[in-house]
């Protein structure tokens, strides 16, 4: 049964969302935890997504159990444990949290492009960038940037193939259909459904 979406974001009552901005026609499913993010128009996140400090473009398709901005512990220190940078939790009034450490984490933002697909159970490590039109396979661990219009998978993720030939990808970037109005998207709906990428570009680019 179809659900009617509106320009206001649709956030399930079981999701926990803090300090996050949403574009139009966005969705957050059950049991997600989202904090300090910006989520672009038409993007959605399925069940149990955990996102922190992520900028997501428009029309991003994020499957269930995805983790974005999985942060690192300080391996160069004598201990990995977070009592060093969350000291206020352990010695309230005697020690403070390490603000420089958290500032460095916040600066290492994950950025997701437009029209992307992040597969079930994928993990995106701190600071990675996913290009427009890219596909991340289920269960992949992303430790490096993913180029636009590529398909990657594995642990650690590696290139599987190009989604489109280079010239088609470049033309799609120039077309930037993700910036079209809601009405224009509807006008082109039949062509989005029936035309392959090159034919679509021949008609609209």
N, C-alpha and C positions, 0 to 999 in steps of 0.2 A: 504494500500500500504506500502510495506516494506521500511524502511529507511536504507541506508548503512552507518554503523558506521566505524570509523577508530580509530587508536590508539590515535589520537589527541582528546582532549575533545570536546564535542558538547555542546555549551552554547548558549541558545536562546538570541537573541538580546535585549529582554526586561528584562533579568535577570541582577541583579547588584551583581557583584562578586568582592571581595577585599581580598588581601593577603591570597589567597587560592591555594593549590597545588592539582593537579588532576593526577590520574593514567590513564592507557590506557582504551579506550572504555567507558569513563564516559560521563554522560549526565546531563544537567541542563535544565529544562523546563521553560515555560513562567513565568515571574514575580517573580522569586525566588530572595531572598536576602541572600547572603552567605558571611560571613566574618570570617577571621582567622580560616580556617578549612583545613583539609587534607582529601581528598576523594580518596579511593582506587580503584584499577582496576575494571572495569565493573559495578561500582555502579552508580545509577541514582537517581535523585530527581525530582519529578513531580511538577506541577504548584503551585505557591505561597508558596513554602517551605521557611521558615525563620530559618537559621542556623547560630549560632555564636559559635566559639571556640569549634569545634567538630572534633574528629578524627573518621573517618568512614573506616571500613575495606573494603574488596573486596566483590563484588557481593551483595551489600546491595540494597534492593528494598524499596525506600522511597516514599510513596504515596503523594498526593496533600494536601496542607494546614497543613503540619507538622511543628511544632515549636520545635526546639532543643536548649537547654540551655536557657530556659526562666529564667531570673535572678530574684533574690529577692531584695526587698527594705529593708533597715535596720530597722527592727521592734523594735529593742531595743533602738533606739534613740527617742528624743522628737518629731521628725517629720519623716515621711516616704519619704518626697519629695526629689527629687534629687538635689535641690539647695545646699545641704550640700556637696555632692561629685562632683557636676559639677558647683562649685562656679564661675569658670572663665567665664561661660556663662552669669552670672548675674552681676558680678562686675569685668569686664575686667580691668586688670592692678592693681586691688586692692586685689583680692583673686585668688588662684590657684585651679585647680581641685585636688581632693584627690587621689594621685597616689597609695597609699597603698590600698585603697578601690578597685581600678580597678585591681591592681596586685592580690588581693585575689580572685576576680572574675575570672581572667584569669587562676589562678591555679586550679579552680574547673571545669576542662574540662569534657565534655561529651565524652564517648568512645563507639563506636558501633562496634560490632564484624563482622566477615565474614558471608555471606549468611544469612542475617537478613531481616526481613520484618517489616517495620514500617507503620501501617495502617493509613488511611485517617484521618486527623484532630487530630492526637495524639500530645500530649505535653510532652516533656522530660525536667524535671527540672535539674538545675545545678548539675554537678558532678556525674550523674548516669552512670552506665556501663551496656550495653546490650551485653550478651554473644553470642558467635557464634551460628548460627542456630536458634536464638530466633525469636518469632513472637509477635508483639505488636498490639493489636486490635484497630480498628477504634475508635477514640474519647477518647482513654485511656489517663490518666495522670500518668506519670511515676515519682515517687518520691523516689524509691529505686532501687537498682541494680536488673537486670533481669538475671536469671541463663541461661546458654547455653541450647539450645534445649527445651525451655519451651514456652508455649503460655500464654500470660497475657492479661487482659483487665479490663476495669472499671475505676471508679474514687473514690479513688485512685486505681491504677491497682493492681489486685490480680491474683494469679496463676489460670488458667483455666484448663490446663492439661499439661502433658509432650508431647512434639512433637514426640519423639522417646523413647523407653525403654532405661534405663541407659547404658546398654552394647552397644547398637547401637550408642548412642550419643558419647560414649567414642571412639569407633572404627572410627566414622566419624571424630572426632577431630584428631585422629592419621593419618588418610588418608590425611587430609588437601588438598582435591582436588582443593581448591581455589588457590593453589600455582602452579597448572599445567600450562604448556605452552598453548598458544592459539591453537597450532596444536593438542596437546594432548586432549584438551577439545573437539575439533571437532571429533577426532577419537572415543571419548566416547559418542558423542551426542545421538546416537540411544539408548544407555543404560541409559543415563540421562532421556530420554523421556519415556522409557518403563519399567524400573526396579524400584521396590520399594527399599527403603533404604537398607534393609537387603540383598536383592539379589545383589544390586549394590556393597555392601561391600564384599560379598562373591567372586565377580569377580575381584575386584580391590585392596582390602586390603591385 
